[in-house]
Amino acid sequence: MVDLKDELHRKLREGRAGLLSRLDGLSEYDLRRPLTPSGTNLLGLVKHLAGLEYGYLGEAFGRPAPEKMAWIEDGSIWDGADMWARADESSDYLTGLYRRACAHGDRTIGELELDSPGSVAHWPAERRETTLGMLLVRMVAETAQHAGHADIVRELVDGKGGPDRDAQGDDAQWREYVARIQAAADAYTPGEG
């Protein structure tokens, strides 16, 4: 039988690796440029998750981050400062921060049980008290969600989708596939039919 904590931790590590793999081979510009109307960018996703790792799998259990994050210290996190990379925050710095935050979280996961009590200070008082199990589920979900965003953003940069894209066809097959999708959408062009 699979151990629940081990399986959740495995899924978290898988999501982390997937997220970081979307950065491979891109320039500093492509890593940080906003590619959606809301400004989503690859380094912002990494930066955001670094803060969540340190918060949910560290601070919530009395294990604060061993390093300062300016956007948390100055409160600009509440204005979205954790969702994009400033000019003075290199990709090496932010990916290193994320890796260190993940290692910090891994130690917490390794040393505590799923029912170990934790507390998230910025959550409403009535639900602030939680457990490692609940926060581990939350981190798996957050990481999977943002790794999915990273797949889409990476595709917008250079057409390279998720890790299984190449296994599902070459460029010609993908063009034909997208053309079928477009044709189905075109059947519902506004004002026509």
HELIX and SHEET records of a PDB file:
HELIX    1   1 LEU A    4  SER A   21  1                                  18    
HELIX    2   2 GLU A   28  ARG A   32  1                                   5    
HELIX    3   3 LEU A   42  TYR A   56  1                                  15    
HELIX    4   4 GLU A   59  PHE A   61  5                                   3    
HELIX    5   5 ALA A   70  GLU A   73  1                                   4    
HELIX    6   6 SER A   76  ASP A   79  5                                   4    
HELIX    7   7 ALA A   81  MET A   83  5                                   3    
HELIX    8   8 SER A   91  GLU A  111  1                                  21    
HELIX    9   9 ALA A  125  ARG A  127  5                                   3    
HELIX   10  10 LEU A  132  ASP A  158  1                                  27    
HELIX   11  11 ASP A  166  GLN A  168  5                                   3    
HELIX   12  12 ASP A  171  ASP A  186  1                                  16    
SHEET    1   A 2 PRO A 117  SER A 119  0                                        
SHEET    2   A 2 GLU A 129  THR A 131 -1                                        
END                                                                             
